[in-house]
Amino acid sequence: MYIGKERRSADLAYIFPTNIKSIPEFSIVDLQIMTSHSGNENGYGIKVQRVQPHPTTLYSYLSKASLHSLPSDFSESVELAKTRLEASKFIQNMIEVKNTAFFSKVPANAFISSSPVCEGVYRMVGDGGRELFPGVPCVDISETDLLKFANIVATFPEGDAVEGSVGPTRGAGKEECILDAITLFDFASAAESLYLYVTSVPTFKSRDPALSDFMGVPMVDSDSFLKSIDIRQGEEGEMAEDKLSFLFKHEIVNFPAHPVMSVYTAPVFNAVGAPAPCPDFALMFEMCSVAKGYVVTIGAPSAPDVLKFVFNVMGCQFSPNKSSSRLDYCAARLAKRKAPEGMSPDGDE
């Protein structure tokens, strides 16, 4: 699926779209398949007829019926693979049970190293450098996925700012953007609102011996992350501040107490920014295009905007199961609309 067109055989080329050269890891795709008995004397198989990238990302599947239904740790994923092999013995020679995947909440105060372990790859470890998950000392994350799942674009068009819009007018350095992504995920970890989708493929080390046996992507649960915010009613244009309910350890800025989150109640837009890499994630950085959003900062009295992002209230899928969520409530308060009937600030009915 990830092989460039020039390396594909002619009989496989028709399976993939003609307008793309490769499909990145951790992408959502539509598969058209059919059963196939040809050449399978001891059983049956499937034939892939068509592979097409899907416009959603993993953020659209943060629900109990999707990602949360996967094994929650490495050992559970291995045991599940073994159980399925025993139930279908004809595939035992085709599947490596250690090449599995799981989805789990990241322990509080886990963090991503600000220095890459090798070119283009960063590492997440547990609080104080301890083991991240049972049997998983650490998880490596590509810089591409760090930026994508934080909704950051490393470059954006130059030009004059549009009045009333947000977003820098000059290209930001890639290193600065990566540190912004790391800060977002570290904050989410401190708020116990960060998840990792992890794959175990020991052959990753063939790229570089410094790599871990585990690669993954971080995802912020926006509903949970915003539960620590008390958005108070106020006049448009005012700044509402509130101390967050969690402590935060930062490599650079000293936080003597709980971080302070500020919400600017005047809506903003960005008509010239690049599309958000994850349009189904409600938080994005200022360089992304947004029709209507609200600027949110997290910091300390000495550094009020250690992290700065935009809460997108239009054109984003707030809740995968279509039910009312904390995001809907926040959007209603910020836009001075009545929250959905019967909903509390925590999104409860």
C-alpha positions as a LaTeX table, in Angstrom:
\begin{tabular}{lrrr}
\hline
Residue & $x$ (\AA) & $y$ (\AA) & $z$ (\AA) \\
\hline
Met1 & 0.00 & 0.00 & 0.00 \\
Tyr2 & 2.92 & 2.30 & 0.63 \\
Ile3 & 5.05 & 1.33 & $-2.37$ \\
Gly4 & 5.73 & 4.01 & $-4.94$ \\
Lys5 & 4.18 & 3.51 & $-8.35$ \\
Glu6 & 7.51 & 3.00 & $-10.04$ \\
Arg7 & 8.03 & $-0.17$ & $-7.94$ \\
Arg8 & 4.59 & $-1.66$ & $-8.46$ \\
Ser9 & 3.93 & $-4.40$ & $-10.94$ \\
Ala10 & 1.65 & $-3.56$ & $-13.86$ \\
Asp11 & $-1.12$ & $-5.86$ & $-12.65$ \\
Leu12 & $-1.29$ & $-4.03$ & $-9.29$ \\
Ala13 & $-1.17$ & $-0.47$ & $-10.60$ \\
Tyr14 & $-4.91$ & $-0.34$ & $-11.28$ \\
Ile15 & $-5.68$ & $-0.94$ & $-7.57$ \\
Phe16 & $-4.36$ & 2.46 & $-6.50$ \\
Pro17 & $-5.55$ & 5.94 & $-7.52$ \\
Thr18 & $-3.62$ & 7.32 & $-10.47$ \\
Asn19 & $-3.18$ & 10.78 & $-8.93$ \\
Ile20 & $-1.13$ & 9.81 & $-5.86$ \\
Lys21 & 2.25 & 8.13 & $-5.53$ \\
Ser22 & 1.85 & 6.66 & $-2.06$ \\
Ile23 & $-0.49$ & 6.47 & 0.91 \\
Pro24 & 1.04 & 7.58 & 4.23 \\
Glu25 & 0.97 & 5.40 & 7.33 \\
Phe26 & $-1.99$ & 5.83 & 9.70 \\
Ser27 & $-4.26$ & 7.00 & 6.90 \\
Ile28 & $-7.92$ & 6.03 & 6.59 \\
Val29 & $-8.68$ & 4.25 & 3.32 \\
Asp30 & $-11.66$ & 2.68 & 1.59 \\
Leu31 & $-10.97$ & $-0.91$ & 0.53 \\
Gln32 & $-12.95$ & $-2.73$ & $-2.12$ \\
Ile33 & $-12.39$ & $-6.44$ & $-1.59$ \\
Met34 & $-13.79$ & $-9.78$ & $-2.69$ \\
Thr35 & $-13.22$ & $-13.39$ & $-1.68$ \\
Ser36 & $-10.71$ & $-15.29$ & $-3.76$ \\
His37 & $-10.07$ & $-19.04$ & $-3.87$ \\
Ser38 & $-7.50$ & $-18.98$ & $-6.66$ \\
Gly39 & $-4.19$ & $-20.48$ & $-5.53$ \\
Asn40 & $-5.43$ & $-21.17$ & $-2.00$ \\
Glu41 & $-5.61$ & $-24.95$ & $-1.71$ \\
Asn42 & $-5.85$ & $-24.99$ & 2.09 \\
Gly43 & $-8.48$ & $-22.33$ & 2.53 \\
Tyr44 & $-9.65$ & $-19.07$ & 1.10 \\
Gly45 & $-8.40$ & $-15.53$ & 0.87 \\
Ile46 & $-9.40$ & $-12.06$ & $-0.20$ \\
Lys47 & $-8.54$ & $-10.04$ & $-3.23$ \\
Val48 & $-8.07$ & $-6.30$ & $-2.97$ \\
Gln49 & $-9.75$ & $-4.68$ & $-5.95$ \\
Arg50 & $-9.40$ & $-0.99$ & $-5.10$ \\
Val51 & $-7.73$ & 1.24 & $-2.51$ \\
Gln52 & $-8.94$ & 4.82 & $-2.15$ \\
Pro53 & $-7.86$ & 7.39 & 0.50 \\
His54 & $-10.72$ & 8.56 & 2.72 \\
Pro55 & $-11.16$ & 12.25 & 3.65 \\
Thr56 & $-11.46$ & 11.51 & 7.39 \\
Thr57 & $-8.60$ & 10.92 & 9.83 \\
Leu58 & $-8.30$ & 8.80 & 12.95 \\
Tyr59 & $-9.92$ & 11.66 & 14.88 \\
Ser60 & $-13.27$ & 10.69 & 13.36 \\
Tyr61 & $-13.06$ & 7.32 & 15.09 \\
Leu62 & $-12.52$ & 8.35 & 18.72 \\
Ser63 & $-15.59$ & 6.44 & 19.83 \\
Lys64 & $-16.41$ & 3.30 & 21.81 \\
Ala65 & $-17.44$ & 1.51 & 18.64 \\
Ser66 & $-14.19$ & 2.28 & 16.82 \\
Leu67 & $-10.73$ & 2.94 & 18.28 \\
His68 & $-11.86$ & 2.35 & 21.85 \\
Ser69 & $-12.91$ & $-1.18$ & 20.88 \\
Leu70 & $-9.31$ & $-2.12$ & 20.05 \\
Pro71 & $-7.01$ & $-3.83$ & 22.59 \\
Ser72 & $-5.80$ & $-1.34$ & 25.21 \\
Asp73 & $-2.26$ & $-2.65$ & 25.60 \\
Phe74 & 0.39 & $-4.64$ & 23.74 \\
Ser75 & $-0.05$ & $-7.96$ & 25.56 \\
Glu76 & $-3.81$ & $-7.89$ & 24.99 \\
Ser77 & $-3.28$ & $-7.27$ & 21.27 \\
Val78 & $-0.87$ & $-10.22$ & 21.03 \\
Glu79 & $-3.24$ & $-12.55$ & 22.88 \\
Leu80 & $-6.11$ & $-11.50$ & 20.61 \\
Ala81 & $-3.96$ & $-12.23$ & 17.54 \\
Lys82 & $-3.09$ & $-15.68$ & 18.91 \\
Thr83 & $-6.74$ & $-16.43$ & 19.61 \\
Arg84 & $-7.72$ & $-15.52$ & 16.07 \\
Leu85 & $-4.90$ & $-17.62$ & 14.63 \\
Glu86 & $-6.13$ & $-20.63$ & 16.57 \\
Ala87 & $-9.62$ & $-20.07$ & 15.21 \\
Ser88 & $-8.31$ & $-19.80$ & 11.62 \\
Lys89 & $-5.32$ & $-22.10$ & 11.37 \\
Phe90 & $-4.94$ & $-21.71$ & 7.62 \\
Ile91 & $-3.54$ & $-18.19$ & 8.12 \\
Gln92 & $-0.97$ & $-19.15$ & 10.76 \\
Asn93 & 1.89 & $-19.04$ & 8.27 \\
Met94 & 0.85 & $-15.63$ & 6.96 \\
Ile95 & 0.51 & $-13.56$ & 10.14 \\
Glu96 & 3.12 & $-12.49$ & 12.69 \\
Val97 & 1.36 & $-12.18$ & 16.04 \\
Lys98 & 3.82 & $-9.61$ & 17.35 \\
Asn99 & 2.96 & $-7.19$ & 14.54 \\
Thr100 & $-0.17$ & $-5.91$ & 16.25 \\
Ala101 & $-1.79$ & $-2.61$ & 17.16 \\
Phe102 & $-3.50$ & $-1.20$ & 20.25 \\
Phe103 & $-5.16$ & 2.03 & 21.35 \\
Ser104 & $-4.72$ & 3.41 & 24.84 \\
Lys105 & $-4.95$ & 6.52 & 27.00 \\
Val106 & $-1.50$ & 7.96 & 27.70 \\
Pro107 & $-0.53$ & 8.06 & 31.40 \\
Ala108 & $-0.64$ & 11.52 & 32.96 \\
Asn109 & 2.51 & 13.61 & 32.48 \\
Ala110 & 4.01 & 11.41 & 29.79 \\
Phe111 & 5.94 & 13.62 & 27.43 \\
Ile112 & 7.55 & 13.79 & 24.02 \\
Ser113 & 11.26 & 14.53 & 23.87 \\
Ser114 & 12.02 & 17.88 & 22.25 \\
Ser115 & 15.05 & 16.35 & 20.50 \\
Pro116 & 14.61 & 13.73 & 17.75 \\
Val117 & 15.94 & 10.22 & 18.34 \\
Cys118 & 16.89 & 10.13 & 14.67 \\
Glu119 & 16.10 & 12.27 & 11.67 \\
Gly120 & 12.40 & 13.07 & 11.54 \\
Val121 & 11.37 & 10.89 & 14.52 \\
Tyr122 & 10.53 & 11.92 & 18.10 \\
Arg123 & 9.93 & 9.74 & 21.16 \\
Met124 & 7.23 & 9.65 & 23.84 \\
Val125 & 8.09 & 8.20 & 27.25 \\
Gly126 & 6.30 & 7.97 & 30.58 \\
Asp127 & 6.44 & 10.47 & 33.44 \\
Gly128 & 10.07 & 10.97 & 34.45 \\
Gly129 & 11.28 & 8.83 & 31.55 \\
Arg130 & 9.62 & 5.68 & 32.88 \\
Glu131 & 7.99 & 2.93 & 30.82 \\
Leu132 & 5.09 & 4.34 & 28.79 \\
Phe133 & 2.84 & 1.24 & 28.75 \\
Pro134 & 3.33 & $-2.28$ & 30.17 \\
Gly135 & 5.86 & $-3.97$ & 27.90 \\
Val136 & 6.24 & $-0.79$ & 25.84 \\
Pro137 & 9.13 & 1.37 & 27.07 \\
Cys138 & 8.48 & 4.14 & 24.56 \\
Val139 & 6.70 & 4.97 & 21.31 \\
Asp140 & 8.28 & 6.77 & 18.36 \\
Ile141 & 6.30 & 9.37 & 16.40 \\
Ser142 & 7.27 & 10.82 & 13.05 \\
Glu143 & 7.50 & 14.61 & 12.78 \\
Thr144 & 4.97 & 14.41 & 9.94 \\
Asp145 & 2.41 & 12.83 & 12.26 \\
Leu146 & 3.26 & 15.22 & 15.11 \\
Leu147 & 2.35 & 18.14 & 12.89 \\
Lys148 & $-0.64$ & 16.48 & 11.24 \\
Phe149 & $-2.41$ & 15.33 & 14.41 \\
Ala150 & $-1.80$ & 18.70 & 16.11 \\
Asn151 & $-3.35$ & 20.47 & 13.10 \\
Ile152 & $-0.21$ & 22.41 & 12.30 \\
Val153 & 1.06 & 23.26 & 8.83 \\
Ala154 & 4.75 & 24.08 & 8.76 \\
Thr155 & 4.44 & 26.52 & 5.87 \\
Phe156 & 1.73 & 28.93 & 4.80 \\
Pro157 & 1.42 & 31.67 & 2.18 \\
Glu158 & 3.12 & 35.02 & 2.68 \\
Gly159 & 1.23 & 38.25 & 2.26 \\
Asp160 & $-0.67$ & 40.96 & 4.06 \\
Ala161 & $-2.99$ & 39.93 & 6.86 \\
Val162 & $-6.72$ & 40.23 & 6.28 \\
Glu163 & $-8.40$ & 42.55 & 8.77 \\
Gly164 & $-9.98$ & 40.57 & 11.59 \\
Ser165 & $-8.18$ & 37.38 & 10.65 \\
Val166 & $-5.65$ & 35.35 & 12.58 \\
Gly167 & $-2.54$ & 33.55 & 11.43 \\
Pro168 & 1.04 & 34.62 & 10.76 \\
Thr169 & 1.80 & 36.05 & 7.34 \\
Arg170 & 5.24 & 34.50 & 7.00 \\
Gly171 & 6.39 & 30.94 & 7.00 \\
Ala172 & 7.16 & 29.54 & 10.46 \\
Gly173 & 10.23 & 27.39 & 10.97 \\
Lys174 & 9.63 & 23.66 & 11.03 \\
Glu175 & 11.44 & 23.25 & 14.35 \\
Glu176 & 9.21 & 25.86 & 15.99 \\
Cys177 & 6.09 & 24.16 & 14.64 \\
Ile178 & 7.26 & 20.77 & 15.93 \\
Leu179 & 7.82 & 22.23 & 19.41 \\
Asp180 & 4.30 & 23.71 & 19.30 \\
Ala181 & 2.91 & 20.26 & 18.47 \\
Ile182 & 4.90 & 18.65 & 21.28 \\
Thr183 & 3.63 & 21.28 & 23.73 \\
Leu184 & 0.01 & 20.62 & 22.75 \\
Phe185 & 0.39 & 16.88 & 23.27 \\
Asp186 & 2.26 & 17.38 & 26.57 \\
Phe187 & $-0.58$ & 19.61 & 27.81 \\
Ala188 & $-3.13$ & 17.01 & 26.73 \\
Ser189 & $-1.17$ & 14.32 & 28.57 \\
Ala190 & $-1.16$ & 16.43 & 31.75 \\
Ala191 & $-4.93$ & 16.84 & 31.36 \\
Glu192 & $-5.30$ & 13.05 & 30.89 \\
Ser193 & $-6.82$ & 13.72 & 27.48 \\
Leu194 & $-4.21$ & 12.15 & 25.21 \\
Tyr195 & $-4.43$ & 8.82 & 23.40 \\
Leu196 & $-1.97$ & 6.86 & 21.29 \\
Tyr197 & $-2.69$ & 4.50 & 18.42 \\
Val198 & 0.36 & 2.22 & 18.51 \\
Thr199 & 1.65 & $-0.36$ & 16.05 \\
Ser200 & 4.28 & $-2.95$ & 16.88 \\
Val201 & 6.55 & $-3.65$ & 13.93 \\
Pro202 & 10.13 & $-4.62$ & 14.93 \\
Thr203 & 11.25 & $-4.14$ & 11.32 \\
Phe204 & 11.02 & $-0.37$ & 11.93 \\
Lys205 & 14.55 & $-0.72$ & 13.29 \\
Ser206 & 15.80 & $-1.58$ & 9.81 \\
Arg207 & 15.48 & 2.16 & 9.06 \\
Asp208 & 17.70 & 3.11 & 12.00 \\
Pro209 & 18.92 & 1.07 & 15.01 \\
Ala210 & 17.97 & 3.99 & 17.29 \\
Leu211 & 14.26 & 3.47 & 16.56 \\
Ser212 & 11.88 & 1.77 & 18.96 \\
Asp213 & 9.90 & $-1.38$ & 18.18 \\
Phe214 & 6.75 & 0.73 & 18.44 \\
Met215 & 5.48 & 3.54 & 16.23 \\
Gly216 & 2.31 & 5.50 & 16.81 \\
Val217 & 0.29 & 8.68 & 16.49 \\
Pro218 & $-0.99$ & 10.90 & 19.33 \\
Met219 & $-4.59$ & 12.14 & 19.41 \\
Val220 & $-6.18$ & 14.70 & 21.72 \\
Asp221 & $-9.66$ & 13.97 & 23.06 \\
Ser222 & $-11.04$ & 17.50 & 22.66 \\
Asp223 & $-14.12$ & 16.81 & 24.78 \\
Ser224 & $-12.01$ & 15.71 & 27.74 \\
Phe225 & $-9.40$ & 18.44 & 27.20 \\
Leu226 & $-12.03$ & 21.20 & 27.31 \\
Lys227 & $-13.68$ & 19.89 & 30.47 \\
Ser228 & $-11.02$ & 21.76 & 32.44 \\
Ile229 & $-12.20$ & 25.09 & 31.00 \\
Asp230 & $-14.93$ & 27.15 & 32.61 \\
Ile231 & $-16.08$ & 29.44 & 29.80 \\
Arg232 & $-17.91$ & 32.32 & 31.44 \\
Gln233 & $-20.42$ & 34.53 & 29.73 \\
Gly234 & $-19.08$ & 37.97 & 28.82 \\
Glu235 & $-19.16$ & 40.75 & 26.32 \\
Glu236 & $-17.75$ & 39.97 & 22.89 \\
Gly237 & $-14.10$ & 40.94 & 22.73 \\
Glu238 & $-13.40$ & 40.28 & 26.41 \\
Met239 & $-10.80$ & 37.79 & 27.54 \\
Ala240 & $-11.99$ & 35.13 & 29.98 \\
Glu241 & $-9.32$ & 33.52 & 32.17 \\
Asp242 & $-9.49$ & 30.47 & 34.38 \\
Lys243 & $-7.01$ & 28.22 & 36.15 \\
Leu244 & $-6.96$ & 24.70 & 34.83 \\
Ser245 & $-7.65$ & 21.68 & 36.99 \\
Phe246 & $-4.34$ & 19.96 & 36.23 \\
Leu247 & $-0.68$ & 20.63 & 36.99 \\
Phe248 & 1.79 & 20.82 & 34.14 \\
Lys249 & 5.51 & 20.15 & 33.89 \\
His250 & 7.28 & 22.04 & 31.14 \\
Glu251 & 10.90 & 21.75 & 30.01 \\
Ile252 & 11.33 & 25.50 & 29.52 \\
Val253 & 8.69 & 27.49 & 31.42 \\
Asn254 & 8.35 & 27.13 & 35.18 \\
Phe255 & 4.72 & 26.70 & 36.21 \\
Pro256 & 4.53 & 27.48 & 39.97 \\
Ala257 & 0.84 & 26.55 & 40.11 \\
His258 & $-1.93$ & 25.44 & 37.83 \\
Pro259 & $-1.67$ & 26.77 & 34.26 \\
Val260 & $-3.97$ & 29.59 & 33.20 \\
Met261 & $-6.15$ & 29.26 & 30.12 \\
Ser262 & $-7.43$ & 32.37 & 28.37 \\
Val263 & $-10.29$ & 32.41 & 25.88 \\
Tyr264 & $-10.74$ & 35.43 & 23.61 \\
Thr265 & $-14.48$ & 35.77 & 23.15 \\
Ala266 & $-14.32$ & 37.72 & 19.87 \\
Pro267 & $-14.60$ & 35.26 & 16.95 \\
Val268 & $-11.76$ & 35.16 & 14.42 \\
Phe269 & $-11.31$ & 33.79 & 10.94 \\
Asn270 & $-8.45$ & 32.98 & 8.58 \\
Ala271 & $-9.36$ & 33.08 & 4.91 \\
Val272 & $-5.84$ & 32.68 & 3.52 \\
Gly273 & $-4.48$ & 29.83 & 5.64 \\
Ala274 & $-3.81$ & 26.29 & 4.50 \\
Pro275 & $-6.49$ & 23.63 & 5.12 \\
Ala276 & $-6.23$ & 21.90 & 8.49 \\
Pro277 & $-4.46$ & 18.52 & 8.13 \\
Cys278 & $-7.16$ & 16.96 & 10.36 \\
Pro279 & $-10.44$ & 18.72 & 9.54 \\
Asp280 & $-12.22$ & 16.43 & 12.03 \\
Phe281 & $-10.16$ & 17.77 & 14.98 \\
Ala282 & $-11.75$ & 20.84 & 16.61 \\
Leu283 & $-8.47$ & 22.42 & 17.72 \\
Met284 & $-6.05$ & 23.93 & 15.21 \\
Phe285 & $-3.18$ & 26.35 & 15.06 \\
Glu286 & $-3.51$ & 29.85 & 13.70 \\
Met287 & $-1.92$ & 29.17 & 10.34 \\
Cys288 & $-4.86$ & 26.92 & 9.37 \\
Ser289 & $-7.87$ & 28.15 & 7.46 \\
Val290 & $-10.92$ & 28.63 & 9.67 \\
Ala291 & $-14.32$ & 30.19 & 8.93 \\
Lys292 & $-15.06$ & 30.96 & 12.59 \\
Gly293 & $-13.11$ & 30.16 & 15.72 \\
Tyr294 & $-11.94$ & 31.44 & 19.08 \\
Val295 & $-8.34$ & 31.97 & 20.14 \\
Val296 & $-7.32$ & 30.02 & 23.25 \\
Thr297 & $-4.01$ & 30.34 & 25.09 \\
Ile298 & $-2.50$ & 28.29 & 27.90 \\
Gly299 & 0.39 & 29.57 & 29.97 \\
Ala300 & 1.62 & 31.08 & 33.22 \\
Pro301 & 1.69 & 34.68 & 34.49 \\
Ser302 & 5.27 & 34.98 & 33.23 \\
Ala303 & 4.45 & 33.40 & 29.85 \\
Pro304 & 0.71 & 33.65 & 29.10 \\
Asp305 & 0.81 & 32.04 & 25.67 \\
Val306 & 3.08 & 29.02 & 25.97 \\
Leu307 & 0.46 & 27.33 & 23.82 \\
Lys308 & $-1.89$ & 29.18 & 21.48 \\
Phe309 & $-4.50$ & 27.60 & 19.26 \\
Val310 & $-7.91$ & 28.19 & 17.70 \\
Phe311 & $-11.08$ & 26.36 & 18.70 \\
Asn312 & $-12.91$ & 25.77 & 15.43 \\
Val313 & $-16.68$ & 26.02 & 15.86 \\
Met314 & $-17.70$ & 25.58 & 12.22 \\
Gly315 & $-17.18$ & 22.81 & 9.72 \\
Cys316 & $-15.81$ & 20.31 & 12.23 \\
Gln317 & $-17.27$ & 17.02 & 13.35 \\
Phe318 & $-17.60$ & 17.60 & 17.09 \\
Ser319 & $-18.72$ & 14.15 & 18.16 \\
Pro320 & $-18.20$ & 10.88 & 16.21 \\
Asn321 & $-21.49$ & 9.40 & 17.46 \\
Lys322 & $-23.40$ & 12.62 & 16.56 \\
Ser323 & $-24.47$ & 13.17 & 20.19 \\
Ser324 & $-24.12$ & 16.49 & 22.02 \\
Ser325 & $-20.67$ & 16.98 & 23.49 \\
Arg326 & $-18.61$ & 19.38 & 25.55 \\
Leu327 & $-17.47$ & 20.98 & 22.29 \\
Asp328 & $-21.05$ & 21.83 & 21.36 \\
Tyr329 & $-21.54$ & 23.42 & 24.76 \\
Cys330 & $-18.34$ & 25.51 & 24.48 \\
Ala331 & $-19.28$ & 26.65 & 21.00 \\
Ala332 & $-22.72$ & 27.69 & 22.19 \\
Arg333 & $-21.32$ & 29.69 & 25.11 \\
Leu334 & $-18.64$ & 31.42 & 23.03 \\
Ala335 & $-21.12$ & 32.31 & 20.30 \\
Lys336 & $-23.66$ & 33.47 & 22.92 \\
Arg337 & $-26.12$ & 30.84 & 21.85 \\
Lys338 & $-28.16$ & 28.71 & 24.19 \\
Ala339 & $-26.49$ & 25.38 & 24.89 \\
Pro340 & $-28.36$ & 22.26 & 23.72 \\
Glu341 & $-31.40$ & 21.72 & 25.91 \\
Gly342 & $-30.74$ & 19.69 & 29.03 \\
Met343 & $-26.95$ & 19.85 & 28.71 \\
Ser344 & $-24.66$ & 20.70 & 31.59 \\
Pro345 & $-21.20$ & 22.29 & 31.18 \\
Asp346 & $-19.72$ & 18.78 & 31.26 \\
Gly347 & $-21.78$ & 17.70 & 28.29 \\
Asp348 & $-24.01$ & 15.51 & 30.39 \\
Glu349 & $-27.72$ & 15.17 & 29.78 \\
\hline
\end{tabular}
